[in-house]
Amino acid sequence: MIRSAAARASLGRVAGAGRRYVASSAQARARAAEPKQPVVVTDSIPGPQSKAILGRLGQLQDTRAAVLVGDYKQSVGNYLVDADGNQLLDLYCQIASIPVGYNNAAVLRAAQGEEMATTLANRPALGVFPSREWADVLEQAYMRVRPAGLDMVFTTAHGSDANELAYKAALMHYARTRRGAAAPTGRDLASAMDNEPPGAPHVAILSFDGGFHGRTFGALSTTRTKALHKLDIPAFRWPRAPFPRLRYPEDRFAAENAAEEARCLAETERLLRESAVPVAAVVVEPVQSEGGDRHASAHFFREVRRITRQHGVLLIVDEVQTGCGATGTFWAHEQWALETPPDMVTFSKKMQTAGFYHTRALVPDQPFRNFNTWLGDPSRALLTRAIVDEVLARGLVDQVRATGAYLKSHLVPLAIRYFRVFDSVRGDGTLLAFDCTSPELRAELLHLMRLEGVNMGGSGDVAVRFRPMLTLTNAHVNVFLTRFESVLNKLYQKHWPR
């Protein structure tokens, strides 16, 4: 951490009026090399400039969740610059949403081109008036990386929206399957307008305890993390199954973890068989990211797929946070080696757009049923195309796998050495996590890491999660490790002095 007067003077181009750090434009900033290490020029984060901005913003919006104020013109690569000129190695990345670095040159080119300007100025209602280029954009942005077995894509606005519209597709499919070739009756249509069966049937989407699938109305009925998300909001009485609570290290608790997964699978199957409300689909995350970075084995997910098929229930895999290479494969569920693919895979965050892949069987029986005006955002799809180009051309999924292994190989021995602070290192690729030994220690650790110039985030009650960009390298990991061990030593000196 750097706070000396000399350092502040040498970093005058970063902080203060004019913000002359490196370049005045995002494009020039993208050409500049990212910092070699974090630099902190304020005694606290948020610093005085950020606090002043938050004070003004607080008169217009609720800012109580804000951690800092970003200066996105000055941010570059894996480094986030804040309004006070602090340069932070960003391992949280806008809650897992930045794929190839701040002000990435290829993404900036896509954002500034004529095609983007035309799309922004003439945003089409894609379902009714698609552009002549839209099929090409879909192929180039989405279908090159489509999950195996899914040959169609439905584009949406955001992750919650993707899940919500996937649920609609599942529920429509459920009803159509049971009607067979018959058209909806007059009673079906009339009762739907009164929100009553048979037109508005009592059918469920089953989710798992600890899962997070969004905050919109339908998605919220499957979100099972914090009660605060759901409080005061009417919800469907949809069932929830237990998700395994594994113990770490996995090789030490193999028998216990296998028994825990068997328990959860048995209860899942019981719910599908006995639920008072018929289940149309099961939705599951490869990693319960908001729920505390909870994992399960590939065997568990293969069994979920087997059970859903056995009971004629669709499987929706929510890859909003795990998709786009973060786990060392483009889609996390690739690592499960499923005999049959999921029926739908939802995405957002690092893809910079949202939607769900699906089989052709899930296209509704009539137009306008799963529909909205814009069906996503074609301008964001142009950015997705540039992102996919970068990921594939630069071999970033392979890089994630190697960098993640390097990071994990250092976290595991540190967890043994500093066991009073954290344990339970887990994850794949760079989508890693560990648990602090208390919520209070977690909050203190995250605060101290920011003062050391590293931005990280939590999940669940005690977990700290890594959500870096796909461009993270071993050199970035070394920067993190130096500062992480410094913070661990400070915590030991404070709480367990010798």
Secondary structure, DSSP 8 states (H G I E B T S, - for coil): ----HHHHHHTTTTSSTT--SS-SSHHHHHHS---SS-B--SSSSS-HHHHHHHHHHTTTS--TT----B-TTT-BBTEEEBTT--EEEESSHHHHT-SS-BT-HHHHHHHHSHHHHHHHHT---TTTS--TTHHHHHHHHTGGG--TT--EEEEESSHHHHHHHHHHHHHHHHHHHHHTT----HHHHHHHHTT-TTTS---EEEEETT----SSHHHHTT--S-HHHHTT-------EE------SSTTTTHHHHHHHHHHHHHHHHHHHHH-SS-EEEEEE-SSBTTTTSB---HHHHHHHHHHHHHTT-EEEEE-TTTTTTTTSSSSGGGGG--SS--SEEEE-GGGSSEEEEE-GGGS-SSTTSS--SSSS-HHHHHHHHHHHHHHHHTTHHHHHHHHHHHHHHHHHHHHHHTTTTEEEEEEETTEEEEEESSHHHHHHHHHHHHHTTEE-EEETTTEEE----TT--HHHHHHHHHHHHHHHHHHHHHHS--
